[in-house]
Amino acid sequence: MTAPADFRVVVPPPGDGSTRGRVGRLTLPHGVVETPAFMPVGTNATVKAMSPDDLRAAGASIVLANTYHLYLRPGHERIARLGGLHAFMGWDRPILTDSGGFQVVSLGDLRTIDDDGATFRSHLDGSLHRFTPEHAIAVQEALGADVAVALDQPVPPASSGRAVVAEATRRTHAWAVRSFDAHHRPDQALFGVIQGGLDRELREESTAFIAAIPFDGLNIGGLAGDESPAERAAVLDIVVPLLEADPRPRYLMGLGSPLDLVEAVDRGVDLFDSVLPARVARNGQLWVPGGRLNMKNAELLDDPRPVQDDCPCLLCRGFSRAYLAHLFRARELLAYRLATCHNLTFTLEFMGRIRRSLGAGTFPADLPGLRARAPRMGRHGSVVESA
């Protein structure tokens, strides 16, 4: 492979404009990712409670790791000395590392920001650390993931005023140029990030600016935050049509609710990531078609059925609802592994259903069935009881 990333559209959107959804194939140094695809998040070089074998069995073809957290612990230079991130975590398929930009939002009380970069106060020991675009790229090159991401400045889209969004977008553009200029690892792709909040003019400006830089892929950032699904859809309806002729993959950062995923695929997005399936699993929320099971419900203690009859995951193949409900009450670590295996298998199998529908040409006619299968989520990712 002469380039670190090769993206081909295998099934384009239909000519009638009924959907912008498409099937693609992203070839990276450590393997092929069939899109639309969901990336489980392994913040500390592990998806919590999951082994690499668990991830492969669940159907994961690519995972995401967190640049900022791995920089703090165990350190990118140590990981490089130990053979790079793939060898370190025992994962032989593609990896994407984020830039540290998300921590600009999530660690807002522990950081200051200026045009040169961001200064973070470590949540581990209070020490100060400086992240510039150049440093973010250097860390990611040392980690050696298949895909690195340019440093950006996201802001909460719905609760940020236009002046704040405009300043963050301007800064993101400057940092994108600096990130691109700093990136020199030939076996690693680099994706840029489109910002602009919910503002049409800023989104159009950012899309044009980032798309003009020869990144290997284009991230749609600053969403999956405090915006409503309708507001998110409106932004995608601005950005994606502007990229209609662009050959690169489109990646919406941070989206993980199955219903939100299918809606974003319909609008032309190829890649997603989120901690949501694993996080709600650890809280005892098990996704099933059209709803969820709450392992805290007492009636499950006497339920001998599997969580989901047609699920091939480790949990559903060998254990009952009653057993899992017991494990959660006993705070046994196996509960977290089994629940996470199920939710990630559900999510990745759901994405497979979407790909098959697109490939067969039955999307968007299949949308009602896919929506009915998706667990319903609240505005900020909370699970809503099924009827």
C-alpha positions in Angstrom: 0.0 0.0 0.0 1.6 3.2 -1.1 -0.5 5.5 1.0 -1.3 5.0 4.7 -5.0 5.1 4.0 -7.0 4.1 1.0 -10.8 4.7 1.0 -13.0 3.4 -1.7 -16.8 3.8 -2.0 -18.1 0.3 -2.8 -21.8 1.2 -2.9 -22.5 4.8 -3.5 -25.7 6.6 -2.4 -28.6 6.0 -4.8 -29.2 8.6 -7.5 -32.7 9.4 -6.3 -31.3 11.2 -3.2 -33.4 9.1 -0.9 -30.3 8.6 1.3 -26.7 9.8 1.5 -25.7 6.5 3.1 -23.0 4.5 1.4 -20.8 1.4 1.8 -17.0 2.0 1.8 -13.8 0.1 2.4 -11.0 1.8 4.3 -7.6 0.1 4.0 -5.1 0.9 6.7 -1.7 -0.6 7.5 -3.1 -3.1 10.0 -6.2 -4.1 8.0 -9.5 -3.2 6.3 -12.4 -1.4 7.8 -15.8 -1.9 6.1 -17.8 1.2 6.5 -20.1 2.4 8.0 -18.2 1.3 11.0 -18.2 1.8 14.8 -15.0 2.1 16.7 -15.0 0.9 20.4 -13.1 3.3 22.6 -10.0 2.0 24.5 -9.0 5.1 26.4 -6.1 3.5 28.2 -5.1 1.1 25.4 -7.9 -1.2 26.4 -11.6 -1.3 26.0 -12.6 -1.6 29.7 -13.1 -5.2 30.8 -12.4 -6.5 27.2 -9.5 -8.5 25.9 -8.4 -8.3 22.2 -10.0 -11.7 21.6 -13.2 -10.4 23.1 -13.1 -7.4 20.7 -12.5 -9.6 17.7 -15.3 -11.9 18.7 -17.6 -8.9 19.0 -16.8 -7.9 15.5 -14.5 -4.9 16.0 -12.3 -4.1 13.1 -10.8 -0.9 14.5 -10.5 0.6 18.0 -9.8 4.1 19.3 -7.2 5.0 21.9 -6.8 8.3 23.8 -3.7 10.3 23.1 -3.9 12.5 26.2 -4.4 9.7 28.7 -1.7 7.5 27.1 0.7 10.5 27.1 0.1 10.9 30.9 0.3 7.1 31.7 2.3 5.1 30.8 3.8 7.7 28.4 4.1 7.7 24.7 7.9 7.3 24.7 7.6 4.1 26.9 5.0 2.7 24.5 7.3 3.4 21.5 10.2 1.7 23.3 8.0 -1.4 23.8 7.2 -1.7 20.1 4.3 0.8 19.6 0.7 0.7 20.6 -0.3 -2.4 18.6 2.3 -4.6 20.3 1.7 -2.9 23.7 -2.0 -3.7 23.8 -1.9 -7.0 21.8 -4.2 -5.7 19.0 -3.2 -6.5 15.4 -6.0 -4.6 13.7 -6.3 -0.9 13.0 -6.1 1.7 15.7 -7.1 5.4 15.6 -5.8 7.8 18.2 -7.7 11.1 18.9 -5.7 14.3 19.3 -6.3 15.3 22.9 -8.8 17.8 21.6 -11.7 16.2 23.4 -10.0 16.9 26.7 -10.2 20.6 25.9 -13.9 20.1 26.6 -14.0 17.2 29.1 -11.2 18.7 31.3 -12.4 22.3 31.0 -11.7 23.0 34.7 -8.2 21.6 34.4 -6.9 23.5 31.4 -6.2 26.9 29.9 -6.1 27.5 26.2 -4.5 30.1 23.9 -3.6 30.3 20.2 -0.4 28.3 20.6 -2.1 25.3 22.4 -3.6 24.0 25.7 -2.1 23.6 29.1 -3.6 20.8 31.2 -3.4 20.1 34.9 -3.1 16.4 35.2 -6.1 14.7 36.9 -3.6 12.1 38.2 -1.1 14.3 40.2 -1.8 17.9 39.4 1.3 18.4 37.2 1.1 20.8 34.2 1.4 19.6 30.6 1.4 21.6 27.4 -0.3 20.3 24.3 0.4 22.1 21.0 -0.5 20.8 17.6 3.1 19.7 17.1 3.2 17.9 20.4 -0.1 16.2 19.8 1.3 14.9 16.5 4.6 13.8 18.0 2.8 11.8 20.7 0.6 10.1 18.1 3.5 9.3 15.8 5.3 7.7 18.8 2.2 5.6 19.6 2.1 4.4 16.0 -1.6 4.1 15.4 -2.9 3.7 11.9 -4.8 7.0 12.0 -3.8 10.1 13.9 -6.0 13.2 14.3 -5.1 16.9 14.1 -5.4 18.9 17.3 -8.7 20.9 17.4 -10.7 22.9 19.9 -14.2 21.6 20.3 -16.8 23.5 22.3 -20.3 22.4 23.6 -22.3 23.2 20.4 -25.7 24.2 21.9 -24.5 26.1 25.0 -21.7 28.1 23.4 -22.3 31.6 22.0 -21.3 32.4 18.4 -18.2 34.4 19.4 -16.9 31.4 21.4 -17.6 29.0 18.5 -16.0 31.4 16.0 -12.8 31.7 18.0 -12.6 27.9 18.5 -13.2 27.3 14.8 -10.5 29.8 13.9 -8.1 28.2 16.3 -8.9 24.8 15.0 -8.1 25.9 11.4 -4.7 27.3 12.5 -4.0 24.1 14.4 -5.0 21.9 11.5 -2.3 23.6 9.3 0.3 23.2 12.0 -0.7 19.5 12.6 -0.5 18.7 9.0 2.9 20.4 8.7 4.2 18.5 11.7 3.1 15.1 10.6 5.8 13.1 8.9 5.2 9.4 9.7 4.6 7.8 6.3 2.8 4.7 7.6 0.2 6.7 9.5 -2.8 8.5 8.1 -3.9 11.9 9.4 -7.4 13.1 9.7 -8.5 16.8 10.1 -11.4 18.1 12.1 -14.3 20.3 10.9 -15.8 22.5 13.6 -18.3 25.4 13.6 -20.8 24.4 16.2 -24.5 24.7 15.1 -23.8 27.8 13.0 -24.4 27.4 9.2 -21.9 30.0 8.1 -19.1 28.7 10.5 -19.8 25.1 9.5 -19.6 25.9 5.8 -16.4 27.9 6.3 -14.8 25.1 8.4 -15.8 22.4 5.9 -14.2 24.3 3.0 -11.1 25.1 5.0 -10.4 21.6 6.4 -11.3 19.9 3.1 -8.7 22.1 1.3 -5.9 20.5 3.3 -4.9 17.1 2.0 -5.8 15.1 5.1 -6.5 11.4 4.6 -9.9 11.7 6.2 -12.3 14.3 7.5 -13.8 14.4 11.0 -17.0 16.1 11.8 -16.3 17.4 15.3 -18.1 19.4 17.9 -21.2 17.2 17.9 -22.5 14.3 20.1 -22.4 16.9 22.9 -25.3 19.0 24.3 -27.1 19.4 20.9 -30.4 17.8 20.2 -30.7 15.1 17.5 -32.5 17.6 15.2 -29.7 20.1 15.7 -27.1 17.4 14.9 -29.0 16.4 11.8 -29.1 20.0 10.6 -25.3 20.3 10.9 -24.8 17.1 8.9 -27.2 18.4 6.3 -24.9 21.4 6.0 -21.5 19.6 6.0 -22.0 16.3 4.1 -23.5 17.8 0.9 -20.4 20.1 0.7 -18.3 16.9 0.7 -20.3 15.0 -1.9 -17.5 14.9 -4.4 -14.8 14.5 -1.8 -13.2 11.0 -1.9 -12.2 10.8 1.8 -14.0 9.0 4.7 -16.2 11.1 7.0 -16.0 10.5 10.7 -18.5 11.8 13.3 -16.7 11.9 16.6 -18.3 10.6 19.8 -21.6 9.2 18.6 -22.6 5.8 20.0 -26.4 5.5 20.4 -27.7 2.9 17.8 -30.6 5.2 16.8 -28.2 8.1 16.4 -25.8 6.0 14.4 -28.4 4.9 11.8 -29.7 8.5 11.4 -26.1 9.7 10.8 -25.4 6.9 8.3 -28.5 8.0 6.5 -27.0 11.5 6.2 -23.7 10.2 4.8 -21.3 9.5 7.7 -18.9 6.6 7.5 -17.1 6.3 10.9 -18.1 6.6 14.5 -16.7 6.1 18.0 -18.1 6.3 21.5 -17.7 5.0 25.1 -21.5 4.7 25.4 -22.0 1.0 24.7 -19.3 0.0 27.2 -20.2 2.6 29.8 -23.9 1.7 30.0 -23.0 -2.0 30.1 -20.8 -1.4 33.2 -23.9 0.4 34.8 -26.0 -2.7 34.2 -27.8 -1.5 31.0 -28.0 -4.3 28.4 -29.2 -3.3 24.9 -31.8 -5.5 23.2 -33.8 -4.9 20.0 -36.0 -1.9 20.6 -35.1 -1.4 24.3 -32.9 -2.5 27.2 -32.7 -4.7 30.2 -31.7 -3.1 33.5 -29.9 -5.7 35.6 -31.0 -3.9 38.8 -34.6 -5.1 38.2 -35.4 -7.8 40.7 -37.5 -9.9 38.3 -34.3 -10.7 36.3 -32.9 -12.7 39.3 -35.3 -15.6 38.4 -35.1 -15.2 34.6 -33.4 -18.2 33.0 -33.4 -16.8 29.4 -30.4 -15.3 27.7 -30.3 -11.5 27.4 -31.0 -11.8 23.7 -32.0 -15.1 21.9 -30.3 -14.4 18.6 -27.1 -12.7 19.9 -23.8 -14.6 19.4 -21.9 -12.8 22.2 -20.1 -14.6 25.0 -22.9 -13.7 27.5 -25.8 -14.8 25.4 -24.2 -18.1 24.3 -23.5 -19.3 27.8 -25.3 -17.5 30.6 -28.7 -16.4 31.8 -30.2 -13.1 32.7 -30.4 -14.4 36.3 -26.7 -15.2 36.4 -25.7 -11.7 35.1 -28.1 -10.0 37.6 -26.5 -12.0 40.4 -23.0 -11.0 39.2 -23.9 -7.3 39.2 -25.3 -7.5 42.7 -22.2 -9.4 43.9 -20.0 -6.8 42.1 -18.1 -9.6 40.4 -15.8 -8.4 37.7 -17.1 -11.0 35.2 -20.3 -8.9 35.1 -18.6 -6.0 33.4 -16.9 -8.2 30.9 -20.0 -10.1 29.9 -22.2 -7.0 29.7 -19.7 -5.1 27.7 -19.3 -8.1 25.3 -23.0 -8.0 24.7 -23.4 -4.3 24.1 -20.5 -4.0 21.8 -21.6 -7.1 19.9 -25.1 -5.6 19.6 -23.7 -2.3 18.3 -21.3 -3.8 15.8 -23.9 -6.3 14.6 -26.3 -3.4 14.2 -23.7 -1.6 12.0 -23.4 -4.8 10.0 -27.2 -4.8 9.4 -26.9 -1.2 8.2 -24.1 -2.2 5.8 -26.0 -5.1 4.5 -29.1 -3.0 3.9 -27.0 -0.4 2.0 -25.3 -3.1 0.0 -28.6 -4.7 -1.0 -30.1 -1.4 -2.0 -32.9 -1.7 0.6 -31.8 1.4 2.6 -33.6 3.7 3.4 -36.7 1.4 3.0 -35.3 -0.6 5.9 -35.0 2.4 8.1 -38.2 1.8 10.1 -37.1 -1.7 11.0 -33.6 -0.5 12.0 -35.0 2.3 14.1 -37.4 -0.1 15.8 -34.4 -2.4 16.6 -32.3 0.4 18.1 -32.5 1.1 21.8 -34.1 4.4 22.5 -31.8 6.9 24.1 -32.3 10.2 26.0 -31.0 13.6 24.9 -27.6 13.1 26.4 -27.2 9.4 25.9 -29.2 8.1 28.8 -31.1 4.9 28.1 -34.9 5.2 28.0 -37.1 2.2 29.1 -38.7 0.4 26.2 -42.5 0.2 26.2 
